Amino acid sequence: MGARERMLGRLRAAAPSATEDVAALDGRIAAHHARPPLDGAAMLDAFEAALRSSRAEVWRADADAWPALLAEKLAEHGVKRLLLDVGGEEGAALAGALPINIEALPFQRPLEDWKTELFDTVDAGFTVARSGIAATGTLVLAPDAGTPRTVSLVPPLHVALVHADTLHATLYDAARAEHWRDGMPANLVLVSGPSKTSDIQQTLAFGAHGPRWLWVVIVTDRRQP
C-alpha cells in the first residue's frame, strides 16, 4: 500500500459514519463551541476589535448617517471611481451621497470586456456583507450578479458595509443561524482584513493578492420603513 492509499484510508476511518445521527453530531459540535453568549454590544465591540487588529479601518454609524460619512472618507482618500451596485438599497444610498468628482460605477459588463480599465482605473469597490463573525472580525460576502467577487478582490480599496444585527459570535454560529447546510450560494467570500503576505523574505506586505486597504462601516440600526 502506497502513501496515498494509507492517507486515504486514515481519512475514511476517521470520517463520521453515513448513518451517524445528524442531531447528535450537531450536539457534539455545539458542545465543543459552547461559551457564554455575547450580548449585542459585546459582540459589536469584539467584531470591531478583531477588524482593527487585522489593519482594517472601522466606523460605526446609524442608518441615516453612514452614506454621508463614507462619501466624505472616500473623497479624503482621493477615490475617483467607485465600483458598486447602484440597484441595491445601500448602493443607491451611497451613490446619492457621493460628491460630483467621484463616479459611481456599476458592474454591468463581462469582465473580459473591460479588464484593463477595471484594474487600472477603479479605485475602490463597495460591498454589503451578508453577515459578520465577531471572533475573527470576518465579513461574510455572498457575491451576486450586481456585486461579483471582483468588486471585493480587484480594487485597491475594499469598502464593506455590515449591519450590526447580522453579527454572529463564531463561524459555527453563522453557519447554523443562516442554515448554510440547507442551501449554499455558488460561493461565499470570507474577508478578515486587507490582503497581506509575507512570502518574500518574511516581510509583511499589504495588497499583494488583493485590496491593500479594508474599510468597514458598521450600521448600528435599521432604517424605519
C-alpha positions in Angstrom: 0.0 0.0 0.0 1.4 3.4 -1.0 1.5 6.6 1.0 -1.6 7.9 -0.9 -3.7 4.8 -0.1 -2.6 4.9 3.6 -3.6 8.6 3.9 -7.0 8.0 2.3 -7.5 5.0 4.5 -6.9 7.1 7.6 -9.3 9.8 6.4 -12.0 7.3 5.7 -11.6 5.6 9.1 -11.9 9.0 10.8 -14.9 10.2 8.9 -18.3 10.0 10.6 -20.4 7.1 9.5 -23.1 7.9 6.9 -25.6 6.6 9.4 -24.5 8.8 12.3 -27.4 10.8 13.7 -27.1 14.4 12.4 -28.7 15.9 15.5 -26.1 14.0 17.7 -23.3 15.3 15.6 -24.6 18.8 15.8 -24.8 18.4 19.6 -21.2 17.4 19.8 -20.1 20.3 17.7 -22.2 22.7 19.7 -20.8 21.4 23.0 -17.3 21.9 21.6 -18.1 25.5 20.8 -20.1 26.2 24.0 -19.3 29.5 25.6 -21.2 32.3 27.5 -23.3 34.1 24.9 -22.3 37.7 23.9 -24.9 40.4 24.1 -25.2 42.8 21.1 -22.8 45.4 22.5 -20.1 42.9 23.4 -20.3 41.2 20.0 -20.1 44.5 18.3 -17.0 45.5 20.3 -15.4 42.1 19.7 -16.0 42.4 15.9 -14.6 45.9 15.7 -11.5 45.0 17.8 -10.8 41.9 15.6 -11.1 44.0 12.5 -8.7 46.7 13.8 -6.2 44.1 14.8 -6.2 43.0 11.1 -5.4 46.5 10.0 -8.9 47.4 8.9 -10.4 50.9 9.3 -13.7 50.7 11.1 -16.5 53.2 11.7 -19.9 53.0 13.3 -22.9 55.0 12.1 -26.6 54.9 12.1 -28.8 54.1 9.0 -29.2 57.8 8.2 -25.6 59.0 8.7 -23.4 56.3 7.1 -23.7 57.4 3.4 -22.5 60.9 4.1 -19.8 59.6 6.4 -18.5 57.2 3.9 -18.7 59.7 1.0 -16.6 62.1 3.0 -14.0 59.4 3.8 -13.8 58.3 0.1 -13.3 61.9 -1.0 -10.5 62.4 1.5 -8.8 59.2 0.3 -8.8 60.5 -3.3 -11.2 58.0 -4.7 -12.4 58.9 -8.2 -14.1 55.8 -9.4 -16.1 53.6 -7.1 -17.4 50.2 -8.1 -20.8 49.5 -6.6 -24.3 48.1 -7.3 -26.5 51.1 -7.7 -29.5 48.8 -7.9 -29.3 47.8 -4.3 -30.6 49.8 -1.5 -27.3 50.6 0.2 -25.5 51.1 -3.1 -28.1 53.6 -4.2 -27.9 55.4 -0.9 -24.1 55.7 -1.2 -24.3 56.8 -4.9 -26.7 59.6 -3.9 -24.3 60.9 -1.3 -21.1 60.9 -3.4 -19.6 64.3 -4.5 -19.6 65.0 -8.2 -15.9 64.2 -8.5 -16.5 60.5 -7.6 -18.0 58.3 -10.2 -20.4 55.6 -9.1 -19.5 52.7 -11.5 -21.9 49.7 -11.8 -20.5 46.2 -12.7 -22.6 45.8 -15.9 -20.2 44.3 -18.4 -18.4 41.0 -18.7 -15.0 41.1 -17.1 -13.3 40.3 -20.3 -14.7 43.5 -22.0 -13.1 45.9 -19.5 -10.5 44.1 -17.5 -7.7 46.6 -18.3 -10.0 49.6 -17.4 -11.1 47.8 -14.2 -7.5 47.0 -13.0 -6.0 50.3 -14.0 -8.7 53.0 -13.2 -11.1 51.8 -10.5 -10.0 53.0 -7.0 -12.4 51.2 -4.7 -15.2 48.6 -4.6 -18.2 48.7 -2.3 -19.9 45.6 -0.9 -22.7 44.9 1.6 -21.8 41.9 3.8 -24.3 39.2 4.4 -23.1 39.0 8.0 -20.1 39.3 10.2 -18.2 37.0 12.6 -17.2 38.7 15.9 -14.5 36.2 17.0 -12.3 36.8 13.9 -13.6 40.1 12.6 -14.7 38.4 9.4 -17.1 39.7 6.7 -19.3 37.1 5.1 -19.9 38.1 1.5 -22.4 36.4 -0.9 -21.4 37.6 -4.4 -24.2 38.0 -7.0 -24.6 39.5 -10.5 -24.6 43.1 -9.2 -21.6 42.6 -6.9 -19.4 39.7 -8.1 -16.3 38.6 -6.3 -14.3 41.0 -8.4 -15.7 44.0 -6.5 -14.0 42.9 -3.3 -10.9 41.4 -4.8 -9.6 43.8 -7.5 -9.8 47.4 -6.5 -7.0 48.5 -4.1 -9.6 49.7 -1.5 -12.4 47.4 -0.4 -15.2 49.2 1.4 -17.8 47.0 3.1 -21.0 47.7 4.9 -22.3 45.4 7.6 -25.4 45.6 9.7 -24.8 45.1 13.4 -27.9 42.9 13.7 -26.3 40.3 11.3 -23.3 39.6 13.5 -22.5 36.1 14.9 -20.1 35.1 17.6 -18.3 32.4 15.6 -18.2 30.8 12.1 -20.1 27.9 13.6 -22.8 30.2 14.8 -23.1 31.9 11.4 -23.4 28.5 9.6 -26.1 27.4 12.0 -28.1 30.6 12.2 -28.0 31.1 8.4 -28.7 27.4 7.7 -25.8 27.1 5.3 -26.3 23.4 5.0 -29.8 23.9 3.6 -28.5 25.6 0.5 -25.2 27.3 -0.1 -24.8 30.0 -2.7 -22.3 29.4 -5.6 -19.6 30.8 -3.2 -19.1 32.7 -0.1 -16.2 35.1 0.4 -14.8 35.4 3.9 -12.8 38.6 4.4 -10.7 39.1 7.5 -8.6 42.2 6.9 -6.8 43.6 3.8 -4.8 41.3 1.5 -1.4 40.5 3.1 1.5 38.2 2.6 5.0 37.6 4.0 6.2 35.2 1.3 9.0 37.4 0.2 11.9 37.4 2.8 9.2 37.0 5.5 8.4 40.7 5.2 4.8 41.6 5.7 3.3 43.3 2.7 -0.2 44.5 2.0 -2.1 44.4 -1.3 0.0 41.7 -3.0 -3.0 39.5 -3.8 -6.0 41.8 -3.3 -7.0 45.1 -1.7 -4.4 47.0 0.1 -7.0 48.7 2.4 -10.2 47.4 4.0 -12.7 49.8 5.4 -15.8 48.6 7.3 -18.8 50.7 8.2 -21.0 49.1 10.8 -24.6 50.2 10.6 -25.9 50.2 14.2 -29.6 50.4 13.4 -32.1 49.7 10.6 -33.9 52.4 8.6 -37.5 52.5 9.5 -39.9 51.9 6.6 
